[in-house]
Amino acid sequence: MARKRLPLLILAAALASLGFVQSAPPSSSTTLRLRGTIEKYESATRVLSVVTSNGTVRFPLAATARIRQGWHQIDASLLEKLSGYRADIRYSESGGHKTVESVHVVGKPKG
């Protein structure tokens, strides 16, 4: 009798584990990266303007965005003083809306 139950238990365990292995549904947002020069930051509206080779891009800055200059974390308000600095921007895009997730200020442009 115990021998008949063993295959059933193994089958039940295998089927139960399939529920945990299923992948999550695809996210509707995509994380992208952009490099450019900080043109300005408007702290009242939390909008960051970055100049790239394709023109100026305006991003709303998420309240949870991580902002660094070099290895140091800085406050978003300091972005106002960093106009002209180069930056790497990671942002999400969902439904045509872009939101900054992180800003890494890497230095002044050459010239």
Backbone hydrogen bonds in HBPLUS format (Angstrom, degrees):
<---DONOR---> <-ACCEPTOR-->    atom                        ^
c    i                          cat <-CA-CA->   ^        H-A-AA   ^      H-
h    n   atom  resd res      DA  || num        DHA   H-A  angle D-A-AA Bond
n    s   type  num  typ     dist DA aas  dist angle  dist       angle   num
A0004-LYS N   A0001-MET O   3.18 MM   3  5.34 132.9  2.41  98.7 110.5     1
A0006-LEU N   A0002-ALA O   3.23 MM   4  6.44 145.9  2.36 146.8 154.4     2
A0009-LEU N   A0005-ARG O   2.84 MM   4  6.12 153.1  1.92 157.4 165.8     3
A0010-ILE N   A0006-LEU O   2.95 MM   4  6.21 160.2  1.99 156.6 161.9     4
A0011-LEU N   A0007-PRO O   2.92 MM   4  6.08 160.4  1.96 146.2 151.7     5
A0012-ALA N   A0008-LEU O   2.89 MM   4  6.05 158.2  1.94 144.9 151.3     6
A0013-ALA N   A0009-LEU O   2.90 MM   4  6.08 156.8  1.96 146.7 152.9     7
A0014-ALA N   A0010-ILE O   2.94 MM   4  6.13 156.6  1.99 147.8 154.3     8
A0015-LEU N   A0011-LEU O   2.96 MM   4  6.17 162.2  1.99 151.7 156.1     9
A0016-ALA N   A0012-ALA O   2.94 MM   4  6.06 154.1  2.01 144.8 152.3    10
A0017-SER N   A0013-ALA O   2.98 MM   4  6.13 151.3  2.07 143.9 151.2    11
A0018-LEU N   A0014-ALA O   3.26 MM   4  6.49 134.1  2.48 138.2 149.1    12
A0018-LEU N   A0015-LEU O   3.28 MM   3  5.24 134.3  2.50  93.6 105.4    13
A0019-GLY N   A0016-ALA O   3.30 MM   3  5.71 139.6  2.47 105.2 114.2    14
A0020-PHE N   A0017-SER O   3.09 MM   3  5.31 134.7  2.30 102.2 113.8    15
A0021-VAL N   A0017-SER O   3.19 MM   4  6.42 133.4  2.42 143.3 156.1    16
A0021-VAL N   A0018-LEU O   3.26 MM   3  5.05 133.8  2.49  92.2 104.5    17
A0030-THR N   A0093-GLU O   3.09 MM  63  5.36 152.7  2.17 133.2 140.4    18
A0093-GLU N   A0030-THR O   2.86 MM  63  5.36 144.6  1.98 143.1 154.5    19
A0032-LEU N   A0091-TYR O   2.71 MM  59  5.41 166.0  1.73 166.5 170.1    20
A0091-TYR N   A0032-LEU O   2.93 MM  59  5.41 159.3  1.97 145.2 152.0    21
A0034-LEU N   A0089-ILE O   2.83 MM  55  5.11 150.6  1.91 147.9 156.4    22
A0089-ILE N   A0034-LEU O   2.73 MM  55  5.11 173.3  1.74 164.7 166.6    23
A0036-GLY N   A0087-ALA O   3.09 MM  51  5.65 160.0  2.13 157.9 164.2    24
A0087-ALA N   A0036-GLY O   2.81 MM  51  5.65 155.3  1.87 162.7 163.5    25
A0037-THR N   A0051-VAL O   2.89 MM  14  5.10 159.6  1.94 143.7 149.1    26
A0051-VAL N   A0037-THR O   2.75 MM  14  5.10 165.3  1.77 155.2 153.6    27
A0038-ILE N   A0085-TYR O   2.83 MM  47  5.61 166.4  1.85 168.1 165.5    28
A0084-GLY N   A0038-ILE O   2.74 MM  46  5.37 168.0  1.75 153.4 156.7    29
A0039-GLU N   A0049-SER O   2.80 MM  10  5.37 163.6  1.83 145.2 148.7    30
A0040-LYS N   A0049-SER O   3.41 MM   9  5.31 157.7  2.47 129.2 133.3    31
A0049-SER N   A0040-LYS O   2.85 MM   9  5.31 177.6  1.85 167.0 166.2    32
A0042-GLU N   A0047-VAL O   2.92 MM   5  5.26 169.7  1.93 154.3 156.6    33
A0046-ARG N   A0042-GLU O   2.67 MM   4  5.45 120.8  2.01 143.4 162.1    34
A0047-VAL N   A0042-GLU O   3.19 MM   5  5.26 144.9  2.31 135.3 140.7    35
A0061-LEU N   A0046-ARG O   2.76 MM  15  5.42 163.1  1.79 170.7 170.4    36
A0048-LEU N   A0059-PHE O   2.78 MM  11  5.14 160.5  1.81 158.1 158.9    37
A0059-PHE N   A0048-LEU O   2.78 MM  11  5.14 161.3  1.81 148.7 155.2    38
A0050-VAL N   A0057-VAL O   2.84 MM   7  5.29 165.5  1.86 154.9 158.7    39
A0057-VAL N   A0050-VAL O   2.79 MM   7  5.29 164.6  1.81 152.5 156.8    40
A0052-THR N   A0055-GLY O   2.82 MM   3  5.19 163.3  1.85 138.8 144.6    41
A0055-GLY N   A0052-THR O   3.15 MM   3  5.19 168.0  2.17 107.3 110.5    42
A0100-VAL N   A0060-PRO O   3.03 MM  40  6.31 168.4  2.05 162.2 165.5    43
A0065-ALA N   A0062-ALA O   3.04 MM   3  5.10 166.7  2.06 110.0 113.0    44
A0066-ARG N   A0101-GLU O   2.95 MM  35  6.45 150.5  2.04 146.2 145.5    45
A0103-VAL N   A0066-ARG O   2.82 MM  37  6.32 152.0  1.90 158.0 166.6    46
A0074-ILE N   A0067-ILE O   2.87 MM   7  5.69 162.2  1.90 138.6 144.2    47
A0068-ARG N   A0103-VAL O   2.88 MM  35  6.25 160.2  1.92 157.9 164.4    48
A0105-VAL N   A0068-ARG O   2.78 MM  37  6.09 168.8  1.79 161.1 157.8    49
A0069-GLN N   A0072-HIS O   2.78 MM   3  5.37 157.7  1.83 157.9 163.8    50
A0072-HIS N   A0069-GLN O   3.11 MM   3  5.37 158.0  2.16 129.4 127.4    51
A0070-GLY N   A0105-VAL O   3.18 MM  35  6.43 155.0  2.25 167.3 169.6    52
A0078-LEU N   A0075-ASP O   3.04 MM   3  5.74 152.8  2.12 119.2 126.1    53
A0079-LEU N   A0076-ALA O   2.99 MM   3  5.60 159.8  2.04 117.9 124.2    54
A0080-GLU N   A0077-SER O   3.37 MM   3  6.05 158.5  2.42 113.6 118.0    55
A0081-LYS N   A0078-LEU O   3.05 MM   3  5.54 143.4  2.18 112.1 120.9    56
A0082-LEU N   A0079-LEU O   3.10 MM   3  5.02 158.1  2.14 102.9 109.8    57
A0085-TYR N   A0082-LEU O   3.07 MM   3  5.62 160.3  2.11 138.5 139.3    58
A0086-ARG N   A0107-GLY O   2.50 MM  21  5.30 170.4  1.51 158.2 158.1    59
A0106-VAL N   A0086-ARG O   2.93 MM  20  5.60 152.0  2.01 133.4 142.2    60
A0088-ASP N   A0104-HIS O   2.90 MM  16  5.11 159.0  1.94 138.6 144.1    61
A0104-HIS N   A0088-ASP O   2.90 MM  16  5.11 156.4  1.95 149.0 156.0    62
A0090-ARG N   A0102-SER O   2.95 MM  12  5.18 170.7  1.96 149.9 152.2    63
A0101-GLU N   A0090-ARG O   2.75 MM  11  5.58 168.5  1.77 146.8 150.2    64
A0102-SER N   A0090-ARG O   3.12 MM  12  5.18 160.5  2.16 140.8 141.5    65
A0092-SER N   A0099-THR O   2.86 MM   7  5.37 159.8  1.90 153.4 153.2    66
A0099-THR N   A0092-SER O   2.92 MM   7  5.37 152.6  1.99 151.1 158.9    67
A0094-SER N   A0097-HIS O   3.01 MM   3  5.37 155.6  2.07 145.9 150.1    68
A0097-HIS N   A0094-SER O   3.08 MM   3  5.37 165.9  2.10 113.5 117.4    69
